[in-house]
Amino acid sequence: MSTISRDEVAHLARLARLAVTDDELDTFAGQLDQILDAVAKVGEVAGEDVPPTSHAVPLTNVFRADEVRPGLTQQQALSGAPAAEDGRFRVPRILGEDA
């Protein structure tokens, strides 16, 4: 078990552009030690016989098959629009865009 030093925590804080106090350096050093210990334990458990996985349980696709179905016609889709022009929805111009 290796411990992380205050100087290493200060260096990490500088890299992350974090302003930390002396008290926080001590607190963060202890917290980072605990995190590093936990990661080391996980590394010990994961042996070569354990395949890497992205999920703890196997997943299958739960979506329905993608099948072509009849949809709205252009006229039906535009029928509820507050404004339409040239077969398209008409919306107010924004951000001073040119047409």
C-alpha positions as CSV (number, residue, x, y, z in Angstrom):
1,M,0.0,0.0,0.0
2,S,1.5,3.3,-1.1
3,T,0.3,6.6,0.3
4,I,-0.1,9.7,-1.8
5,S,1.8,12.7,-0.5
6,R,0.6,16.3,0.1
7,D,3.0,17.4,-2.7
8,E,1.3,15.0,-5.1
9,V,-2.1,16.2,-4.1
10,A,-1.0,19.8,-4.6
11,H,0.4,18.9,-8.0
12,L,-2.9,17.3,-9.0
13,A,-4.7,20.3,-7.8
14,R,-2.5,22.6,-9.9
15,L,-3.1,20.4,-12.9
16,A,-6.8,20.6,-12.4
17,R,-6.6,24.3,-11.7
18,L,-8.1,23.9,-8.2
19,A,-7.3,26.3,-5.4
20,V,-7.0,24.2,-2.2
21,T,-6.1,25.0,1.3
22,D,-3.5,23.3,3.5
23,D,-6.3,21.5,5.4
24,E,-7.9,20.4,2.2
25,L,-4.5,18.9,1.0
26,D,-4.5,16.7,4.1
27,T,-8.1,15.7,3.6
28,F,-7.8,15.0,-0.1
29,A,-4.6,13.0,0.4
30,G,-6.5,10.6,2.8
31,Q,-9.4,10.4,0.5
32,L,-7.2,9.7,-2.6
33,D,-5.4,7.0,-0.6
34,Q,-8.7,5.2,0.1
35,I,-9.7,5.5,-3.6
36,L,-6.3,4.1,-4.8
37,D,-6.6,1.2,-2.3
38,A,-10.1,0.4,-3.5
39,V,-8.9,0.4,-7.2
40,A,-5.9,-1.8,-6.2
41,K,-8.3,-4.4,-4.6
42,V,-10.4,-4.5,-7.7
43,G,-7.2,-5.0,-9.8
44,E,-6.3,-8.0,-7.5
45,V,-9.6,-9.7,-8.0
46,A,-9.8,-9.3,-11.8
47,G,-7.7,-12.2,-12.9
48,E,-6.8,-13.3,-16.4
49,D,-9.6,-15.9,-16.4
50,V,-12.2,-13.1,-16.0
51,P,-13.2,-11.6,-19.3
52,P,-13.7,-7.9,-19.5
53,T,-17.4,-6.8,-19.6
54,S,-19.3,-3.6,-20.0
55,H,-22.2,-4.8,-17.8
56,A,-22.6,-7.1,-14.8
57,V,-25.4,-9.1,-16.5
58,P,-25.8,-10.0,-20.2
59,L,-28.0,-7.6,-22.1
60,T,-30.1,-8.2,-25.2
61,N,-31.8,-5.7,-27.5
62,V,-35.3,-5.0,-26.1
63,F,-36.4,-2.9,-29.0
64,R,-39.0,-4.1,-31.5
65,A,-38.0,-4.9,-35.0
66,D,-37.7,-1.9,-37.3
67,E,-40.6,-2.4,-39.8
68,V,-42.0,0.0,-42.4
69,R,-45.5,1.1,-41.5
70,P,-47.8,3.6,-43.1
71,G,-47.3,7.2,-41.8
72,L,-48.9,10.6,-42.2
73,T,-49.0,12.2,-45.6
74,Q,-47.4,15.6,-45.9
75,Q,-50.9,17.2,-45.9
76,Q,-51.9,15.3,-42.8
77,A,-48.7,16.3,-41.0
78,L,-49.1,20.0,-41.9
79,S,-52.9,20.0,-41.1
80,G,-52.3,20.9,-37.4
81,A,-49.5,23.4,-38.0
82,P,-50.2,27.1,-37.2
83,A,-48.5,28.1,-40.4
84,A,-47.2,26.1,-43.5
85,E,-45.5,27.3,-46.7
86,D,-44.4,25.3,-49.8
87,G,-45.3,22.0,-48.1
88,R,-43.2,22.8,-45.0
89,F,-43.8,24.1,-41.5
90,R,-43.4,27.8,-41.4
91,V,-41.6,29.1,-38.3
92,P,-40.4,32.5,-37.3
93,R,-36.9,33.5,-38.3
94,I,-34.4,33.4,-35.4
95,L,-31.0,34.9,-34.7
96,G,-31.2,37.2,-37.7
97,E,-30.5,34.3,-40.2
98,D,-30.8,35.0,-43.9
99,A,-33.3,33.0,-45.8
